[in-house]
Amino acid sequence: MSPAEQLIASAVKRAGRVTPTRGLKDAARERNKSAKQLDALTTGVCKPLKEYVKGFPPPERLHPFERALLELTLSDKKYRTTLAAVDSMRKGMLGIGKGYASQVTKTTALKEAEEMREKGFAEMEAYYRKYARCVDDLKSIAKLLRKLPVAELETPTVALVGAPNVGKSSLVRVLSSGLPEVCNYPFTTKGIKMGHFFVDDERHVVTDTPGLINRSEADRNKIEMLTIATLEHLPTCVIFVTDLTGLSGTSIDDQLQLREELYKQFAERRPWIDVFSKSALVPVLGGETDPDTQELWSEEDVKEAERAMAQIPNATATSADEGRGIDELKERIMKLLHEHKRTLPKSDDDYSPDYSGTEALPAYIPML
């Protein structure tokens, strides 16, 4: 049974148990009973619907990150129209119920009151079932929104960013408590995954973001825009991950162009660290390649990797599976976060804006 069907079935059952006021007889007793049952059915349906709608905050009250997640995972229009449909349904049920309850009080015969009540019940149930789908739609929306990450607006966030399949999820796994899915194919990370770590007993969030393709922002899909929303709206330290192995499916040149674009967009507003991942498979990073892949490293491949190293001279070479460079990366993160915190002006609204009065969506969505 769907949530919408459960609501009407429960309301009808409860309304049917309502008894008339004591001391009344015959037609007066039936008028009283019928009116009370109609009121009970109206309340049993309309009160929960009102609470459902009230429990979902208007998009304009959300933090920009939460609103971006809402738009990218559902759409502002779908959210608003579903809430409006449920509220319209509630108002329709309220009008029908009150109308029949009023008519019952004007009846003069026992049979007439009984028939009016039955007619009212039938019309209310028919009206409800005609529009019941919007209640189930709202249930589905609530279920979806509860799966979204909660923005920890006061907690420093480290976001691993880069092209698909460059090793971001593996680094999140060794840097934090997070356990993201790690598979060797592009677009494994379909959403935002979060773990945490501590610096001097202060909690920090580490975030694995969906991979980005080297293309203009206007051409990005909704999955990619989740990453942009993270960088744009959360107090984020960017760790840009570049894979020099040639195994990620994205060329080194495309990765470097992507890095350059994001660096221009965010480096002045966000602390930034560069990382070379999978270094155990890259000869020029001191790695020993698998014999089966050794022959894939042509002279041109080596030169391409060396050009990337020259373009990003301060990148930390890491290899999550072997633990190479992980301690060094953690030290860089801690040092950068401390330095940034010391130099951050109290009035720096760009990095730490005042979003007082905003809501965090997943924690705010009611249980339907």
C-alpha positions in Angstrom: 0.0 0.0 0.0 1.4 3.4 -1.0 1.9 6.2 1.7 -1.1 8.1 0.1 -3.4 5.1 0.3 -2.2 4.4 3.9 -3.2 7.9 4.9 -6.7 7.8 3.5 -7.4 4.3 4.8 -6.3 5.2 8.3 -8.4 8.4 8.3 -11.5 6.6 7.1 -11.0 3.9 9.7 -10.6 6.3 12.5 -13.5 8.5 11.4 -15.8 5.4 11.4 -15.1 4.9 15.1 -16.3 8.3 16.1 -19.5 8.1 18.3 -22.2 10.7 18.8 -22.5 12.9 21.8 -24.3 11.2 24.7 -27.9 12.1 25.4 -29.0 12.6 21.9 -31.7 10.5 20.2 -32.9 9.6 16.8 -32.4 12.2 14.0 -30.4 14.5 16.3 -28.1 11.7 17.3 -27.5 10.7 13.7 -26.9 14.3 12.6 -24.4 14.7 15.4 -22.6 11.4 14.6 -22.5 12.1 10.9 -21.1 15.6 11.3 -18.5 14.5 13.8 -17.4 11.6 11.5 -17.1 14.0 8.5 -15.1 16.4 10.6 -12.9 13.5 11.8 -12.2 12.3 8.2 -11.5 15.9 7.1 -9.0 16.4 10.0 -7.5 13.0 9.6 -6.5 13.8 6.1 -6.0 17.5 6.0 -3.9 17.9 9.2 -1.1 15.4 8.1 -1.1 17.1 4.6 -0.6 20.5 6.2 2.2 19.1 8.4 3.9 17.6 5.3 3.8 20.8 3.4 4.9 22.8 6.4 7.9 20.5 6.9 9.5 21.3 3.6 11.3 24.7 3.7 10.9 27.2 0.8 14.0 27.0 -1.4 14.9 30.6 -0.7 15.4 29.7 3.0 18.1 27.2 2.1 21.8 27.7 2.2 23.2 28.2 -1.3 24.9 24.8 -1.3 21.6 23.0 -0.2 19.7 24.9 -2.8 22.2 24.0 -5.5 21.9 20.3 -4.5 18.1 20.6 -4.6 18.2 22.1 -8.1 20.7 19.6 -9.4 19.1 16.5 -8.0 15.5 17.3 -8.3 14.8 20.8 -9.7 13.4 23.8 -8.0 10.2 23.6 -10.2 9.5 20.0 -9.3 10.0 20.7 -5.6 7.6 23.7 -5.6 4.9 22.2 -7.8 4.7 19.0 -5.8 4.3 21.0 -2.5 1.7 23.2 -4.2 -0.2 20.2 -5.5 -0.3 18.6 -2.0 -1.5 21.9 -0.4 -4.1 22.3 -3.1 -5.3 18.8 -2.5 -5.6 19.6 1.2 -7.6 22.7 0.6 -10.0 20.7 -1.7 -10.5 18.0 0.9 -11.1 20.7 3.5 -13.8 22.3 1.4 -15.6 19.1 0.7 -15.5 17.9 4.3 -16.8 21.2 5.7 -19.4 21.4 3.1 -20.9 18.0 3.8 -20.7 18.5 7.6 -22.6 21.7 7.2 -25.3 20.0 5.1 -25.7 17.2 7.6 -26.6 19.6 10.4 -29.5 20.9 8.2 -31.1 17.5 7.7 -34.3 16.6 9.5 -34.5 12.9 9.2 -32.2 10.1 10.5 -32.0 8.4 7.1 -31.2 11.7 5.4 -28.3 12.5 7.7 -26.9 9.0 7.2 -27.1 9.2 3.4 -25.5 12.7 3.5 -22.6 11.3 5.5 -22.1 8.4 3.2 -22.2 10.7 0.2 -19.6 13.0 1.8 -17.3 10.1 2.6 -17.5 8.8 -0.9 -16.8 12.2 -2.5 -13.9 12.9 -0.2 -12.3 9.5 -0.9 -12.8 9.9 -4.6 -11.3 13.4 -4.6 -8.4 12.2 -2.5 -7.6 9.2 -4.8 -7.9 11.4 -7.9 -4.9 13.5 -6.6 -3.2 11.0 -4.4 -0.2 10.6 -6.6 1.1 14.0 -5.5 1.4 12.6 -1.9 3.4 9.7 -3.1 5.5 12.1 -5.2 6.2 14.1 -2.0 7.2 10.9 -0.3 9.7 10.1 -3.1 11.1 13.7 -2.9 11.6 13.4 0.9 13.4 10.0 0.4 15.7 11.5 -2.2 16.5 14.6 -0.2 17.4 12.6 3.0 20.1 11.0 1.0 21.8 14.3 0.2 24.9 15.3 2.3 24.2 17.7 5.1 26.2 20.9 4.6 28.4 21.4 7.7 28.6 25.1 7.2 30.9 25.8 10.2 33.3 22.9 9.5 36.3 23.3 7.3 36.0 21.1 4.2 38.7 19.5 2.1 37.4 18.7 -1.4 39.2 16.3 -3.8 38.6 17.5 -7.3 39.7 16.3 -10.7 38.7 14.4 -13.8 36.9 11.0 -13.6 38.8 8.0 -12.4 42.0 9.8 -11.3 42.0 8.3 -7.8 40.1 10.8 -5.7 38.0 8.2 -4.0 41.0 6.1 -3.1 42.6 9.2 -1.5 39.5 10.0 0.5 39.6 6.5 1.8 43.1 6.8 3.2 42.7 10.5 4.4 39.5 10.1 6.3 36.8 7.9 7.9 34.9 8.0 4.6 34.4 4.8 2.7 33.5 5.9 -0.9 32.9 3.3 -3.6 36.2 2.8 -5.4 35.9 1.1 -8.9 38.1 1.3 -12.0 35.7 3.0 -14.3 34.7 6.6 -15.0 31.9 8.4 -13.0 31.9 6.0 -10.1 31.2 8.9 -7.8 27.7 10.0 -8.8 27.2 12.3 -5.8 28.9 14.0 -3.0 30.5 11.6 -0.5 31.8 12.9 2.8 34.2 11.6 5.5 36.1 13.4 8.3 39.5 13.8 9.9 40.9 15.8 12.8 43.5 18.5 13.0 44.5 19.2 16.7 41.2 17.8 17.8 39.3 20.0 15.4 37.0 18.1 13.1 37.3 18.6 9.3 35.3 17.2 6.5 36.9 15.5 3.5 34.7 15.3 0.4 34.9 13.2 -2.7 33.3 14.9 -5.7 32.1 13.7 -9.1 34.7 13.8 -11.8 34.9 16.8 -14.2 35.3 16.8 -17.9 37.4 19.5 -19.6 34.7 21.6 -21.0 32.9 24.9 -20.4 30.7 25.3 -17.4 27.7 25.8 -19.7 28.2 22.3 -21.1 28.6 20.6 -17.7 25.9 18.0 -16.7 24.2 18.0 -13.3 26.6 15.5 -11.8 29.6 17.7 -12.6 27.7 20.8 -11.3 27.6 19.1 -7.8 31.4 19.5 -7.7 31.2 23.2 -8.8 28.5 23.8 -6.1 30.8 22.3 -3.5 33.7 24.6 -4.4 31.4 27.6 -4.8 29.4 27.4 -1.6 31.3 25.4 1.1 34.3 26.6 3.2 36.5 24.4 1.0 40.2 23.6 0.7 40.7 22.3 -2.9 42.9 19.2 -3.5 43.2 18.9 -7.2 44.2 15.4 -8.3 46.0 14.7 -11.5 46.7 11.2 -12.8 49.8 10.8 -15.0 49.5 7.1 -15.6 47.4 7.5 -18.8 44.9 4.9 -17.4 42.1 7.3 -16.2 40.6 7.8 -19.6 41.3 11.5 -19.6 44.5 12.8 -21.2 47.1 14.6 -19.1 46.7 17.7 -21.3 42.9 17.7 -20.7 43.5 17.4 -17.0 45.9 20.3 -17.0 43.5 22.5 -18.9 40.8 21.6 -16.4 43.1 22.4 -13.5 43.9 25.8 -15.1 40.3 26.7 -15.5 39.4 25.8 -11.9 42.5 27.4 -10.5 41.6 30.7 -12.1 38.1 30.4 -10.8 38.7 29.4 -7.2 42.4 29.6 -6.2 42.1 33.2 -5.0 39.2 32.3 -2.8 40.1 28.8 -1.7 43.2 27.2 -0.3 44.7 24.9 -3.0 46.9 21.8 -3.0 48.0 19.8 -6.1 48.4 16.1 -6.0 49.7 13.5 -8.4 47.9 10.2 -7.8 48.9 6.6 -8.5 52.6 7.5 -8.4 53.6 3.9 -7.9 52.7 3.3 -11.5 54.5 6.4 -12.9 58.3 5.9 -13.6 59.1 9.7 -13.6 57.5 9.9 -10.1 59.8 7.1 -8.8 57.2 4.3 -9.4 57.8 0.9 -10.7 55.2 0.0 -13.3 53.6 -3.3 -13.7 55.5 -5.4 -16.3 52.4 -5.7 -18.4 52.1 -1.9 -18.6 55.8 -1.0 -18.8 55.7 -1.2 -22.6 52.9 1.4 -22.7 55.3 4.1 -21.5 56.6 5.6 -24.7 59.2 8.3 -24.8 56.4 10.8 -25.6 54.4 9.6 -22.6 57.4 10.3 -20.3 57.8 13.7 -21.8 54.1 14.5 -21.3 54.3 13.5 -17.7 57.5 15.6 -17.2 55.8 18.6 -18.7 53.0 18.2 -16.2 55.5 18.0 -13.4 57.1 21.2 -14.6 53.8 22.9 -14.9 52.7 21.9 -11.3 56.1 21.8 -9.5 54.6 21.8 -6.0 52.3 18.8 -6.5 52.6 16.0 -3.9 53.1 12.5 -5.4 50.8 10.0 -3.8 49.8 6.4 -4.1 46.8 5.5 -2.0 47.2 1.7 -2.1 50.9 1.8 -1.2 50.6 4.7 1.2 53.2 6.7 -0.7 53.1 10.4 0.0 50.0 10.2 2.2 51.7 11.4 5.4 53.2 14.3 3.4 49.8 15.2 2.0 48.2 15.2 5.5 51.0 17.5 6.7 50.4 19.9 3.8 46.7 19.9 4.4 47.1 20.6 8.2 49.7 23.4 7.5 47.6 25.0 4.8 44.4 24.9 6.9 46.2 26.5 9.9 47.8 29.2 7.8 44.5 30.0 6.1 42.7 30.2 9.4 45.3 32.7 10.8 45.2 34.9 7.7 41.4 34.8 7.1 39.9 38.2 7.8 36.9 38.1 10.1 35.0 40.2 7.6 35.9 37.9 4.7 32.3 37.4 3.5 33.5 35.6 0.3 34.9 32.7 2.2 32.7 32.6 5.3 29.4 34.4 4.5 26.7 34.9 7.0 23.9 32.5 6.2 22.0 32.8 9.4 18.4 31.7 9.1 19.1 29.2 6.4 18.2 25.5 6.7 20.0 22.3 5.9 17.7 20.3 3.7 18.2 16.6 4.7 18.0 17.3 8.4 14.8 19.4 7.9 12.8 17.1 5.7 9.9 15.4 7.7 9.2 11.7 7.8 6.1 10.9 5.7 
